[in-house]
Amino acid sequence: MLKLLFQSIGVTILAACVAFAQTGNATITGRVTDPSGAVILGASITATNTGTNVKRTTTTNQEGLYVIPNLIPGNYALAAEFTGFKKLEQEKVLLQVGDRVTLNLSMEVGSSAESVTVTGEAPLLRTEDAQTGMVIDNRRIQQLPQYNRNALAFAILAANVNGASEQGNYGTDFRINGGRTNQTEYIIDGLPVTTGYKHEVPPAVPSMEAVAEFKVLTNGFAAEYGRLSGGAVVLVSKSGNNEFHGQAYWYFKNDKLNANSWTSNRFGRPKGVFHDNVFGGSIGGPVLILGLGIDVRPTFQFENLTSETRKGKGRAPRKQAGRAGSPSQIRLPGSAIHLAPSSSS
């Protein structure tokens, strides 16, 4: 009896962890109909991540509805199949962090060997809830200047966000919808990272090169976003795909590039010594067992290594290194970490 009790508790905790880790992933739903508008029961719906070829399959219910939850943000292709109807393929379905979108499908009568392909971008509507916010995509993160290389600082681009600080921390001024600073929640890869009664964000936030995108939630929070009265910032780190991609970078600040301050000029003081170098690299792709030629897809990984050296007048050189390759950035099929569900094909 006691053994069964512990097993039940373990299953409950595991289910809660899996559901909790879904925060930040996307869900797509919709209704499948025939040309007359009647719903189709039992149609097979497959969502394929075009970057990893990972597939998720479901079937429509008695009301013709389908739901595919827990999808990694990215580009998808959607396919609908049913006996007596042409195969319908919808390309260019872009799902972003935290999306809950509706995409209705209308199938044509014909042979299942025939197919109808829609290549235009799918008109995605969020009708499942009243949540509003703004997605800060990777293009903005990589191309917009940010002095301290803090990706979270771009949250100020969203509506209803104001304050004098880059992010919420104890003693700072960062507000969403006028809420208190310590009532802003930060969620990274499905886990809240704010700690303690001060509700501070730890320094172990992925670097700009390791951030895929994040969303600033301002209104209409679902029950999964608890313990906040201001807003939430939901971040998703990068993941690998079918091809290897990488980059190397070096950012530097140097007194040779700076003018002297007004105060130093007034009192005849020379410029101070200041050297700050941030360098590193990142690589992502499928997991391969080298030497054995074993390809374990659909398992993917992304690794990012960042190091910093800084020297200023009156201070010894300081070295700081960080590595963004934690288990939360390793995509395991079917795992509770969530980021690469197993193929159902």
MIRODREN-294718 format. One record per residue: x, y, z of N, C-alpha, C, O in turn; residue in three letters. Coordinates in steps of 0.05 Angstrom, whole numbers, padded with zeros to 5 digits, always signed. Last residue first. Layout:
# residues N
XYZXYZXYZXYZALA;...
This chain:
# residues 345
+00118+00188-00725+00117+00173-00750+00129+00146-00746+00130+00130-00765SER;+00123+00219-00682+00101+00199-00681+00099+00183-00706+00080+00168-00710SER;+00182+00237-00649+00167+00234-00674+00146+00213-00671+00150+00192-00659SER;+00181+00270-00586+00189+00248-00603+00171+00247-00628+00147+00255-00627SER;+00194+00340-00576+00178+00317-00573+00185+00295-00593+00194+00301-00615PRO;+00238+00378-00552+00237+00364-00577+00221+00338-00574+00232+00317-00569ALA;+00233+00405-00501+00237+00420-00525+00239+00405-00552+00243+00417-00573LEU;+00222+00382-00448+00201+00391-00466+00209+00399-00494+00191+00401-00511HIS;+00237+00358-00403+00249+00384-00408+00235+00397-00431+00235+00422-00434ILE;+00216+00308-00403+00201+00328-00388+00213+00356-00392+00199+00376-00387ALA;+00222+00281-00470+00231+00286-00443+00214+00308-00430+00200+00323-00443SER;+00213+00269-00524+00195+00258-00503+00203+00264-00475+00191+00252-00457GLY;+00279+00277-00543+00252+00270-00551+00237+00257-00528+00245+00238-00516PRO;+00314+00333-00518+00311+00304-00517+00283+00297-00524+00264+00308-00514LEU;+00357+00384-00528+00330+00376-00536+00328+00345-00537+00338+00333-00556ARG;+00387+00424-00483+00391+00399-00498+00363+00387-00503+00348+00381-00485ILE;+00378+00466-00450+00383+00472-00478+00390+00448-00494+00398+00450-00517GLN;+00373+00446-00400+00349+00459-00411+00353+00467-00440+00334+00474-00454SER;+00424+00427-00388+00404+00408-00398+00379+00421-00409+00366+00409-00426PRO;+00466+00481-00415+00454+00466-00393+00433+00447-00404+00426+00448-00428SER;+00500+00515-00439+00495+00489-00452+00483+00470-00432+00488+00446-00432GLY;+00530+00567-00435+00502+00563-00438+00498+00537-00453+00493+00537-00477ALA;+00577+00588-00390+00572+00568-00410+00542+00562-00411+00530+00554-00392ARG;+00624+00640-00375+00597+00628-00373+00593+00609-00395+00603+00613-00417GLY;+00674+00673-00338+00666+00655-00360+00638+00644-00354+00631+00639-00331ALA;+00716+00727-00326+00690+00715-00320+00682+00697-00344+00683+00706-00366GLN;+00768+00761-00296+00759+00742-00316+00733+00729-00307+00730+00722-00283LYS;+00799+00823-00288+00778+00805-00278+00770+00787-00301+00765+00796-00324ARG;+00858+00857-00268+00842+00844-00290+00823+00824-00278+00830+00809-00260PRO;+00849+00903-00214+00863+00881-00227+00846+00870-00249+00821+00872-00247ALA;+00842+00973-00215+00830+00947-00211+00847+00926-00225+00857+00931-00247ARG;+00861+01022-00227+00859+01016-00199+00847+00989-00193+00843+00982-00170GLY;+00824+01025-00285+00844+01038-00269+00840+01032-00240+00818+01037-00229LYS;+00804+00959-00307+00800+00988-00304+00822+00999-00286+00836+00985-00273GLY;+00787+00905-00346+00809+00918-00332+00803+00948-00331+00797+00960-00352LYS;+00759+00841-00360+00755+00870-00355+00778+00881-00339+00787+00868-00320ARG;+00735+00789-00400+00757+00800-00385+00754+00830-00383+00746+00843-00402THR;+00691+00735-00408+00694+00764-00406+00719+00770-00390+00724+00758-00369GLU;+00660+00686-00450+00681+00693-00431+00684+00723-00431+00681+00736-00452SER;+00614+00636-00468+00620+00664-00467+00641+00669-00445+00638+00658-00423THR;+00587+00587-00509+00608+00592-00489+00615+00622-00491+00622+00632-00512LEU;+00533+00545-00522+00543+00572-00524+00564+00577-00502+00558+00571-00478ASN;+00500+00494-00558+00520+00501-00539+00530+00530-00544+00535+00538-00567GLU;+00446+00452-00569+00457+00479-00574+00476+00486-00552+00469+00484-00528PHE;+00420+00392-00600+00433+00407-00578+00443+00434-00588+00447+00439-00612GLN;+00371+00341-00609+00387+00363-00619+00399+00378-00595+00389+00376-00572PHE;+00342+00283-00634+00354+00296-00610+00374+00317-00620+00391+00311-00637THR;+00310+00246-00670+00307+00275-00667+00317+00286-00640+00301+00299-00626PRO;+00380+00231-00682+00357+00248-00686+00331+00233-00681+00330+00210-00688ARG;+00427+00203-00676+00406+00198-00656+00383+00219-00658+00369+00224-00639VAL;+00468+00168-00716+00453+00193-00716+00429+00188-00697+00412+00171-00703ASP;+00532+00141-00714+00505+00138-00705+00491+00165-00703+00501+00184-00690ILE;+00585+00134-00725+00567+00141-00747+00538+00139-00740+00521+00134-00757GLY;+00624+00126-00689+00606+00103-00694+00587+00109-00717+00573+00090-00726LEU;+00651+00174-00691+00666+00150-00692+00649+00125-00697+00659+00105-00709GLY;+00602+00209-00652+00625+00209-00670+00640+00182-00668+00642+00170-00647LEU;+00538+00211-00651+00558+00196-00636+00582+00192-00655+00582+00174-00672ILE;+00504+00273-00655+00517+00251-00669+00537+00237-00650+00551+00250-00635LEU;+00450+00314-00652+00468+00299-00635+00478+00274-00651+00462+00258-00659VAL;+00445+00371-00697+00437+00344-00687+00458+00331-00669+00482+00338-00672PRO;+00462+00437-00671+00456+00418-00692+00447+00391-00680+00442+00390-00656GLY;+00502+00495-00657+00478+00479-00653+00474+00460-00676+00482+00466-00699GLY;+00547+00538-00624+00542+00518-00645+00518+00501-00637+00514+00494-00614ILE;+00584+00598-00609+00561+00580-00605+00558+00561-00629+00567+00567-00651SER;+00632+00636-00572+00622+00623-00595+00598+00605-00589+00594+00598-00565GLY;+00667+00695-00549+00657+00668-00546+00648+00657-00573+00654+00668-00594GLY;+00680+00753-00509+00684+00737-00533+00674+00709-00528+00671+00700-00505PHE;+00689+00816-00487+00670+00794-00485+00672+00778-00511+00668+00789-00533VAL;+00729+00861-00453+00727+00843-00476+00708+00820-00470+00712+00806-00450ASN;+00748+00924-00435+00727+00904-00430+00724+00887-00455+00717+00898-00477ASP;+00788+00970-00404+00788+00949-00425+00767+00928-00417+00768+00917-00395HIS;+00808+01031-00385+00784+01014-00386+00786+00996-00410+00785+01004-00433PHE;+00839+01081-00349+00843+01057-00364+00818+01040-00362+00807+01035-00341VAL;+00816+01150-00356+00823+01126-00341+00826+01102-00359+00817+01101-00382GLY;+00846+01208-00383+00826+01187-00385+00835+01163-00369+00859+01157-00367LYS;+00873+01256-00336+00873+01241-00361+00851+01220-00361+00839+01214-00340PRO;+00848+01317-00309+00855+01289-00305+00855+01275-00332+00837+01280-00348ARG;+00831+01370-00304+00857+01364-00316+00866+01336-00312+00890+01331-00313GLY;+00781+01382-00287+00802+01381-00267+00829+01373-00278+00848+01368-00262PHE;+00753+01380-00335+00752+01404-00319+00775+01405-00299+00786+01426-00294ARG;+00762+01328-00353+00773+01350-00368+00774+01376-00351+00793+01391-00353ASN;+00732+01300-00315+00761+01296-00317+00774+01319-00332+00796+01328-00325SER;+00680+01318-00328+00692+01323-00302+00722+01321-00302+00736+01337-00291THR;+00672+01298-00380+00672+01328-00375+00685+01334-00349+00700+01354-00347TRP;+00718+01245-00398+00693+01255-00387+00695+01286-00382+00717+01296-00381SER;+00747+01233-00463+00749+01238-00434+00723+01250-00423+00709+01263-00438ASN;+00720+01185-00509+00729+01212-00502+00732+01214-00472+00719+01198-00457ALA;+00741+01120-00530+00724+01138-00514+00737+01165-00510+00761+01168-00509ASN;+00776+01085-00551+00753+01092-00568+00735+01113-00554+00716+01122-00566LEU;+00812+01075-00512+00822+01087-00536+00800+01097-00555+00804+01114-00572LYS;+00785+01046-00474+00788+01075-00469+00799+01089-00494+00795+01113-00497ASP;+00738+01000-00501+00766+01007-00496+00768+01037-00492+00754+01053-00506ASN;+00702+00940-00509+00701+00969-00502+00729+00976-00493+00742+00961-00478LYS;+00681+00889-00554+00701+00901-00537+00695+00931-00533+00683+00944-00550PHE;+00662+00824-00572+00653+00852-00567+00673+00865-00548+00681+00853-00528TYR;+00663+00773-00615+00681+00788-00597+00670+00816-00596+00670+00830-00616TRP;+00643+00707-00636+00639+00735-00632+00659+00747-00613+00671+00733-00596TYR;+00622+00657-00682+00642+00666-00663+00639+00696-00660+00632+00710-00680ALA;+00571+00607-00694+00582+00634-00697+00603+00638-00676+00603+00626-00654GLN;+00534+00555-00729+00550+00567-00707+00559+00595-00714+00557+00604-00736GLY;+00498+00497-00746+00502+00526-00749+00518+00536-00725+00514+00526-00703HIS;+00482+00437-00778+00499+00450-00759+00502+00480-00766+00507+00487-00789PHE;+00413+00417-00787+00439+00426-00798+00455+00440-00776+00444+00452-00757GLU;+00367+00406-00758+00379+00385-00775+00406+00392-00786+00421+00374-00794ASN;+00381+00443-00697+00363+00431-00717+00378+00411-00734+00399+00401-00726ASN;+00384+00466-00628+00395+00456-00653+00374+00447-00672+00350+00443-00664GLY;+00356+00526-00598+00360+00497-00600+00372+00490-00627+00372+00505-00645SER;+00356+00581-00552+00360+00569-00579+00362+00539-00576+00370+00528-00556LYS;+00305+00592-00502+00333+00591-00511+00334+00578-00539+00315+00564-00547SER;+00253+00636-00489+00260+00610-00499+00288+00611-00510+00295+00628-00526VAL;+00219+00672-00437+00242+00669-00455+00246+00640-00463+00243+00622-00447LEU;+00172+00716-00417+00176+00688-00422+00197+00684-00444+00193+00693-00467VAL;+00156+00759-00368+00174+00757-00391+00181+00728-00394+00193+00716-00377VAL;+00095+00789-00344+00114+00767-00345+00131+00769-00370+00122+00778-00391ALA;+00067+00837-00298+00070+00823-00323+00090+00801-00322+00101+00795-00300GLY;+00038+00847-00244+00047+00866-00265+00047+00853-00292+00029+00857-00308GLY;+00026+00808-00209+00005+00828-00213+00013+00848-00235-00003+00865-00242SER;+00036+00739-00196+00045+00764-00207+00021+00783-00211-00001+00774-00216LEU;+00024+00684-00186+00040+00700-00167+00051+00725-00180+00074+00732-00174ARG;+00022+00648-00250+00012+00657-00224+00031+00676-00210+00052+00683-00221GLY;+00008+00628-00306+00025+00650-00298+00014+00661-00272-00001+00680-00271TYR;-00032+00590-00313-00004+00580-00311+00015+00602-00302+00037+00596-00292GLU;-00079+00617-00323-00074+00608-00295-00045+00598-00291-00035+00598-00269ALA;-00061+00672-00367-00074+00646-00361-00066+00638-00333-00049+00650-00320ALA;-00070+00743-00370-00054+00719-00363-00071+00695-00358-00093+00696-00346PHE;-00085+00794-00393-00099+00769-00399-00084+00744-00393-00084+00725-00409GLY;-00024+00830-00410-00052+00828-00402-00063+00801-00407-00052+00786-00424ASN;+00030+00825-00422+00021+00850-00409-00008+00847-00398-00015+00861-00379THR;+00089+00791-00432+00061+00788-00428+00051+00812-00412+00061+00818-00390LEU;+00137+00789-00479+00130+00805-00456+00099+00804-00453+00085+00815-00470VAL;+00177+00735-00500+00152+00750-00502+00146+00764-00476+00149+00753-00454LYS;+00236+00721-00537+00221+00722-00513+00196+00739-00517+00195+00755-00535PHE;+00282+00677-00572+00263+00699-00571+00250+00699-00544+00253+00680-00528GLU;+00333+00651-00565+00318+00650-00590+00299+00673-00592+00299+00687-00612ALA;+00395+00664-00538+00367+00670-00535+00354+00668-00563+00362+00681-00582VAL;+00449+00661-00544+00435+00636-00537+00405+00640-00534+00391+00621-00529ALA;+00469+00711-00553+00473+00692-00574+00457+00666-00569+00453+00650-00587GLU;+00460+00737-00505+00445+00745-00528+00446+00725-00550+00427+00721-00565MET;+00462+00685-00453+00472+00709-00467+00455+00714-00492+00438+00698-00499SER;+00413+00666-00403+00429+00661-00428+00438+00687-00441+00424+00707-00440PRO;+00427+00684-00336+00408+00687-00358+00424+00681-00384+00447+00692-00386VAL;+00449+00682-00283+00452+00660-00302+00431+00660-00324+00418+00640-00330ALA;+00440+00721-00245+00457+00728-00269+00459+00706-00289+00470+00711-00311PRO;+00369+00720-00227+00397+00712-00223+00413+00719-00248+00402+00724-00270PRO;+00325+00769-00208+00332+00752-00230+00362+00745-00227+00379+00764-00225VAL;+00287+00770-00146+00309+00779-00163+00314+00759-00185+00308+00735-00183GLU;+00250+00774-00103+00241+00768-00130+00262+00777-00151+00255+00790-00171HIS;+00257+00779-00050+00263+00803-00066+00255+00799-00095+00255+00818-00111LYS;+00248+00729-00031+00226+00749-00026+00231+00775-00042+00213+00790-00046TYR;+00274+00684-00082+00273+00698-00057+00250+00718-00055+00235+00723-00074GLY;+00280+00693-00154+00286+00679-00129+00281+00697-00105+00284+00721-00106THR;+00260+00677-00221+00262+00697-00199+00264+00682-00172+00251+00662-00168THR;+00251+00638-00258+00278+00641-00248+00281+00662-00226+00302+00664-00214VAL;+00206+00588-00277+00210+00615-00266+00237+00617-00253+00245+00599-00238PRO;+00213+00550-00337+00217+00551-00308+00220+00580-00299+00235+00596-00311LEU;+00210+00550-00393+00188+00537-00377+00191+00539-00347+00173+00530-00333GLY;+00255+00578-00410+00251+00550-00418+00231+00536-00399+00236+00513-00391ASP;+00245+00624-00360+00264+00615-00380+00261+00586-00385+00264+00569-00367ILE;+00209+00678-00337+00207+00649-00342+00226+00642-00365+00223+00653-00387ILE;+00198+00726-00289+00215+00718-00311+00215+00688-00313+00221+00674-00294TYR;+00147+00772-00268+00158+00744-00268+00175+00740-00293+00167+00748-00315GLU;+00140+00827-00228+00145+00818-00255+00159+00791-00254+00179+00787-00241THR;+00137+00848-00178+00113+00832-00187+00115+00826-00217+00095+00819-00230GLN;+00177+00882-00165+00180+00854-00157+00155+00837-00163+00153+00814-00153ASN;+00156+00930-00186+00179+00917-00199+00181+00888-00191+00185+00871-00208THR;+00084+00934-00190+00109+00937-00176+00131+00921-00190+00126+00901-00203ARG;+00051+00958-00251+00054+00941-00227+00081+00945-00214+00099+00958-00225GLY;+00043+00986-00297+00043+01001-00272+00047+00984-00247+00046+00995-00225GLY;+00050+00950-00338+00023+00958-00331+00021+00973-00304+00001+00972-00290ASN;+00111+00937-00310+00093+00929-00331+00064+00934-00322+00056+00925-00301ILE;+00172+00968-00293+00144+00964-00287+00129+00956-00313+00134+00967-00334ARG;+00229+00978-00257+00220+00966-00282+00191+00957-00277+00185+00940-00260PHE;+00276+01000-00221+00251+01012-00230+00244+01000-00258+00253+01010-00278ASP;+00305+00965-00164+00306+00976-00191+00278+00987-00198+00259+00984-00183THR;+00303+00937-00116+00314+00964-00116+00316+00977-00143+00327+00999-00146GLY;+00309+00874-00146+00304+00889-00121+00318+00916-00122+00342+00918-00128TYR;+00290+00877-00215+00306+00867-00193+00301+00884-00169+00289+00905-00170ASN;+00272+00876-00283+00263+00877-00255+00282+00863-00236+00290+00840-00240GLY;+00316+00912-00327+00299+00889-00320+00291+00892-00291+00303+00908-00276GLN;+00337+00963-00336+00335+00944-00359+00317+00920-00352+00304+00909-00371GLU;+00302+01021-00310+00320+00998-00308+00316+00979-00331+00295+00979-00344SER;+00263+01059-00308+00290+01068-00314+00311+01046-00314+00334+01051-00318ALA;+00198+01049-00340+00217+01048-00318+00245+01056-00327+00250+01060-00351GLY;+00150+01007-00374+00165+01032-00370+00182+01029-00345+00181+01009-00330ASN;+00104+00979-00417+00128+00974-00402+00144+01000-00399+00149+01014-00418VAL;+00063+00987-00452+00056+00985-00424+00080+00977-00407+00076+00969-00384ASN;+00092+00951-00508+00073+00971-00497+00068+00966-00467+00070+00943-00458ALA;+00162+00936-00513+00134+00928-00512+00117+00951-00500+00127+00967-00484ALA;+00214+00952-00506+00201+00958-00532+00172+00952-00532+00157+00961-00549LEU;+00233+00933-00458+00223+00961-00458+00209+00968-00484+00195+00988-00486ILE;+00256+00886-00469+00228+00885-00460+00216+00913-00460+00191+00915-00462ALA;+00309+00890-00478+00292+00897-00500+00262+00895-00493+00245+00901-00509PHE;+00335+00869-00434+00331+00898-00434+00312+00906-00457+00301+00928-00455ALA;+00346+00816-00442+00321+00823-00428+00315+00852-00429+00292+00860-00424LEU;+00397+00815-00464+00374+00812-00482+00348+00820-00469+00330+00830-00482ALA;+00449+00854-00452+00428+00842-00437+00403+00839-00454+00390+00859-00460ASN;+00495+00884-00465+00490+00858-00477+00470+00841-00461+00473+00817-00457ARG;+00500+00936-00449+00507+00915-00430+00502+00887-00440+00505+00867-00425ASN;+00481+00963-00495+00507+00969-00484+00517+00946-00466+00541+00939-00467TYR;+00455+00942-00553+00450+00941-00525+00476+00942-00510+00492+00923-00512GLN;+00426+00953-00618+00448+00957-00599+00439+00955-00570+00417+00964-00563PRO;+00395+00900-00656+00392+00925-00641+00415+00928-00621+00423+00909-00609LEU;+00408+00849-00675+00415+00873-00691+00412+00899-00676+00425+00919-00684GLN;+00393+00808-00641+00419+00807-00653+00427+00834-00665+00451+00840-00666GLN;+00340+00821-00625+00361+00816-00604+00389+00818-00616+00407+00829-00603ILE;+00314+00824-00674+00317+00848-00657+00339+00844-00637+00355+00862-00633ARG;+00318+00769-00688+00329+00790-00706+00333+00816-00690+00354+00829-00693ARG;+00290+00741-00650+00319+00739-00650+00331+00760-00667+00354+00769-00662ASN;+00235+00782-00624+00247+00760-00639+00277+00762-00639+00289+00781-00630ASP;+00193+00793-00575+00219+00804-00583+00234+00782-00597+00245+00764-00584ILE;+00124+00798-00578+00147+00780-00580+00171+00795-00590+00170+00810-00610VAL;+00078+00824-00531+00095+00829-00555+00119+00810-00554+00132+00806-00534MET;+00009+00813-00513+00037+00818-00507+00052+00822-00533+00040+00825-00555GLY;-00049+00783-00484-00037+00802-00502-00007+00806-00494+00000+00802-00470THR;-00101+00735-00477-00074+00743-00471-00063+00762-00492-00067+00757-00516GLN;-00151+00713-00477-00149+00742-00481-00121+00753-00476-00117+00777-00472ALA;-00158+00652-00516-00157+00667-00491-00154+00697-00498-00153+00705-00521ASP;-00166+00633-00567-00170+00614-00544-00169+00628-00517-00180+00618-00498GLU;-00155+00662-00610-00182+00665-00600-00187+00647-00575-00209+00647-00564THR;-00110+00688-00649-00111+00678-00622-00138+00683-00610-00145+00706-00602ARG;-00099+00666-00715-00114+00683-00697-00113+00671-00669-00115+00646-00666LEU;-00060+00667-00773-00064+00656-00747-00078+00675-00728-00070+00699-00726LEU;-00060+00653-00837-00071+00675-00820-00078+00663-00792-00099+00651-00789PRO;+00001+00629-00864-00025+00622-00852-00034+00645-00834-00019+00656-00819ALA;+00029+00650-00924+00030+00650-00895+00003+00646-00883-00016+00659-00892GLU;+00020+00605-00981+00020+00631-00968+00021+00629-00938+00015+00608-00927GLY;+00015+00553-00999+00042+00563-00994+00043+00590-00981+00064+00599-00970THR;-00021+00497-00994-00024+00526-00990+00003+00536-00982+00014+00530-00961VAL;-00036+00443-01035-00015+00456-01019-00020+00486-01018-00022+00500-01039THR;-00071+00385-01040-00074+00414-01043-00054+00427-01024-00055+00423-01000VAL;-00064+00322-01074-00059+00340-01051-00063+00369-01059-00060+00377-01082SER;-00083+00254-01085-00080+00282-01094-00075+00299-01069-00082+00291-01047GLU;-00093+00208-01059-00067+00210-01072-00062+00238-01083-00039+00245-01088ALA;-00144+00211-01042-00124+00217-01022-00096+00218-01034-00077+00228-01022SER;-00188+00243-01089-00171+00220-01082-00150+00229-01061-00139+00251-01063SER;-00239+00286-01061-00222+00276-01082-00206+00252-01072-00210+00243-01050GLY;-00261+00347-01033-00267+00320-01040-00250+00311-01063-00246+00326-01082VAL;-00219+00387-00992-00233+00384-01016-00238+00354-01022-00221+00337-01016GLU;-00222+00419-00926-00212+00398-00945-00231+00395-00969-00255+00400-00967MET;-00201+00472-00889-00223+00463-00906-00213+00444-00927-00196+00451-00944SER;-00182+00488-00823-00175+00476-00848-00200+00466-00863-00218+00455-00851LEU;-00162+00541-00779-00183+00523-00789-00175+00514-00817-00163+00528-00833ASN;-00123+00554-00728-00120+00551-00757-00140+00531-00767-00137+00507-00763LEU;-00107+00593-00672-00128+00577-00686-00123+00577-00716-00119+00599-00728THR;-00057+00591-00620-00069+00602-00644-00089+00582-00656-00088+00558-00650VAL;-00020+00612-00574-00043+00595-00573-00061+00603-00597-00078+00621-00593ARG;+00050+00621-00561+00027+00623-00579+00005+00603-00572+00011+00580-00565ASP;+00098+00620-00532+00073+00624-00518+00048+00626-00535+00027+00633-00525GLY;+00137+00643-00585+00137+00635-00558+00110+00641-00545+00099+00663-00547VAL;+00105+00626-00649+00124+00641-00632+00120+00633-00603+00101+00619-00596GLN;+00101+00594-00710+00092+00594-00682+00114+00607-00665+00137+00600-00666LEU;+00082+00598-00775+00101+00608-00756+00089+00609-00728+00069+00623-00723LEU;+00074+00561-00828+00060+00566-00803+00080+00573-00782+00095+00556-00772VAL;+00087+00546-00882+00093+00573-00871+00075+00579-00847+00062+00600-00846LYS;+00034+00506-00911+00061+00512-00905+00063+00540-00891+00043+00554-00889GLU;-00012+00456-00909-00010+00484-00903+00019+00490-00895+00028+00480-00874GLN;-00043+00409-00948-00017+00416-00936-00016+00447-00933-00018+00462-00953GLU;-00090+00358-00952-00086+00387-00950-00060+00393-00936-00056+00383-00914LEU;-00108+00308-00996-00091+00315-00974-00086+00345-00975-00079+00357-00995LYS;-00177+00301-01013-00150+00307-01021-00133+00315-00996-00143+00328-00977LYS;-00218+00248-00986-00211+00277-00989-00182+00280-00998-00165+00263-00992PHE;-00225+00196-00976-00245+00209-00993-00240+00238-00998-00256+00252-01011GLY;-00197+00197-00912-00206+00180-00934-00228+00195-00950-00247+00204-00938THR;-00154+00251-00897-00178+00235-00890-00187+00221-00915-00186+00232-00937PHE;-00106+00296-00870-00112+00273-00887-00137+00259-00877-00141+00255-00853GLU;-00067+00354-00867-00092+00341-00860-00099+00320-00880-00098+00324-00904ALA;-00009+00385-00842-00021+00368-00862-00046+00355-00851-00046+00346-00828ALA;+00033+00442-00835+00010+00427-00825-00002+00411-00847-00006+00422-00869LEU;+00098+00460-00817+00080+00454-00839+00058+00436-00828+00064+00417-00813ALA;+00130+00514-00781+00117+00488-00783+00102+00485-00809+00095+00505-00822TYR;+00182+00547-00746+00166+00545-00770+00155+00516-00773+00170+00497-00769ASN;+00176+00559-00674+00190+00556-00699+00171+00555-00723+00147+00561-00720GLY;+00172+00535-00608+00169+00557-00626+00187+00554-00651+00210+00546-00649PRO;+00150+00468-00599+00173+00487-00597+00168+00510-00616+00161+00505-00639ILE;+00087+00454-00573+00104+00455-00596+00126+00476-00592+00122+00498-00582LEU;+00044+00440-00537+00072+00436-00530+00090+00435-00554+00107+00417-00556ASN;-00013+00411-00574+00000+00428-00554+00030+00424-00553+00041+00406-00566PRO;-00059+00410-00620-00032+00400-00618-00017+00419-00599-00009+00441-00607ILE;-00125+00392-00631-00108+00408-00614-00080+00395-00614-00078+00371-00608VAL;-00184+00397-00671-00159+00384-00665-00143+00404-00648-00146+00428-00649TYR;-00254+00384-00685-00232+00400-00673-00207+00384-00669-00208+00360-00663LEU;-00300+00360-00700-00281+00368-00721-00258+00384-00711-00243+00396-00727GLY;-00330+00341-00660-00336+00368-00669-00317+00378-00691-00318+00401-00698GLU;-00307+00293-00650-00334+00293-00661-00342+00320-00671-00360+00323-00687GLN;-00238+00309-00667-00258+00296-00650-00286+00298-00664-00287+00305-00688ASN;-00180+00292-00707-00203+00310-00700-00224+00295-00684-00227+00271-00688THR;-00116+00271-00683-00140+00267-00699-00162+00286-00689-00162+00294-00666THR;-00045+00283-00690-00069+00280-00674-00092+00275-00693-00088+00276-00718THR;+00026+00286-00686+00002+00278-00700-00021+00275-00681-00018+00266-00658THR;+00087+00317-00700+00066+00312-00679+00040+00307-00693+00032+00323-00711ARG;+00155+00308-00719+00127+00308-00726+00110+00304-00701+00117+00289-00683LYS;+00215+00340-00737+00200+00326-00716+00170+00330-00721+00161+00352-00727VAL;+00246+00368-00772+00230+00346-00783+00217+00330-00761+00208+00307-00767ASN;+00272+00414-00756+00281+00389-00745+00268+00364-00757+00277+00342-00752THR;+00249+00455-00786+00277+00457-00779+00289+00431-00769+00312+00425-00773GLY;+00196+00446-00791+00212+00446-00815+00242+00447-00810+00258+00441-00827THR;+00157+00405-00754+00176+00426-00751+00195+00425-00774+00210+00406-00778ASN;+00092+00388-00772+00121+00381-00776+00138+00406-00773+00134+00426-00787THR;+00033+00361-00752+00049+00386-00751+00078+00378-00752+00087+00362-00736ALA;-00023+00329-00778+00005+00326-00771+00019+00354-00773+00017+00367-00794THR;-00084+00299-00769-00071+00324-00771-00042+00321-00761-00037+00311-00739ILE;-00135+00260-00796-00108+00259-00785-00094+00286-00790-00092+00295-00813SER;-00203+00260-00778-00182+00268-00797-00156+00268-00782-00154+00276-00759ALA;-00246+00247-00745-00225+00227-00749-00204+00235-00769-00188+00218-00777GLY;-00298+00282-00776-00290+00267-00753-00268+00247-00760-00270+00233-00780LEU;-00308+00345-00801-00298+00318-00808-00287+00305-00783-00269+00316-00770ILE;-00367+00386-00807-00342+00379-00794-00334+00350-00802-00351+00334-00809VAL;-00391+00422-00865-00395+00401-00844-00368+00392-00833-00348+00392-00847ALA;-00382+00455-00906-00379+00467-00879-00384+00446-00857-00382+00453-00834GLY;-00378+00435-00956-00405+00444-00947-00404+00457-00920-00424+00469-00911SER;-00325+00417-00960-00334+00441-00976-00361+00452-00967-00366+00475-00971PRO;-00310+00401-00890-00312+00394-00918-00322+00418-00933-00328+00439-00921ASP;-00264+00420-00837-00290+00418-00849-00287+00409-00878-00266+00410-00890THR;-00234+00424-00775-00231+00414-00802-00258+00409-00813-00275+00395-00801VAL;-00211+00476-00731-00232+00458-00739-00228+00450-00769-00220+00466-00785ARG;-00156+00482-00683-00173+00490-00705-00194+00470-00711-00197+00449-00697GLY;-00091+00499-00655-00117+00485-00655-00134+00495-00678-00126+00515-00691THR;-00028+00497-00625-00044+00503-00649-00069+00486-00649-00068+00462-00643ILE;+00016+00525-00578-00006+00507-00583-00021+00516-00608-00026+00540-00611THR;+00085+00530-00556+00061+00539-00571+00041+00517-00573+00047+00493-00571ALA;+00121+00544-00494+00116+00530-00519+00090+00539-00531+00074+00553-00519ASN;+00114+00573-00448+00132+00584-00468+00130+00569-00494+00136+00581-00515GLY;+00105+00517-00408+00102+00546-00409+00123+00557-00428+00147+00552-00425THR;+00117+00464-00402+00105+00472-00427+00102+00502-00429+00097+00512-00451GLN;+00134+00452-00352+00154+00458-00371+00143+00467-00398+00159+00475-00415ALA;+00086+00439-00327+00098+00464-00320+00119+00472-00341+00122+00496-00348PHE;+00076+00388-00347+00058+00409-00353+00070+00437-00349+00067+00455-00364ALA;+00120+00361-00323+00117+00362-00352+00099+00384-00361+00105+00399-00379VAL;+00110+00369-00269+00134+00380-00281+00132+00382-00311+00141+00401-00323CYS;+00061+00341-00263+00062+00370-00258+00086+00383-00270+00085+00405-00282ALA;+00079+00290-00274+00059+00302-00292+00059+00332-00288+00056+00347-00308ALA;+00114+00282-00231+00124+00282-00258+00105+00295-00277+00113+00311-00294LEU;+00077+00285-00187+00099+00304-00189+00110+00306-00218+00114+00328-00228ILE;+00045+00239-00200+00033+00266-00198+00054+00288-00201+00050+00307-00215THR;+00083+00198-00196+00070+00203-00222+00057+00231-00222+00059+00245-00242VAL;+00096+00202-00141+00116+00206-00162+00104+00213-00189+00114+00230-00203GLY;+00047+00189-00117+00058+00216-00113+00079+00222-00134+00080+00245-00144ILE;+00043+00136-00135+00022+00156-00143+00033+00185-00140+00028+00202-00157SER;+00086+00114-00109+00085+00114-00138+00065+00134-00148+00070+00148-00168GLN;+00071+00120-00056+00095+00134-00066+00095+00135-00096+00103+00155-00108PHE;+00027+00085-00056+00024+00113-00049+00047+00130-00060+00043+00151-00072LEU;+00049+00036-00067+00030+00048-00087+00026+00077-00082+00023+00093-00100LEU;+00079+00029-00020+00092+00031-00046+00075+00044-00067+00084+00061-00083LYS;+00038+00025+00017+00056+00048+00019+00071+00052-00007+00075+00075-00016LEU;+00017-00024+00000+00000+00000+00000+00017+00025+00000+00012+00044-00015MET;
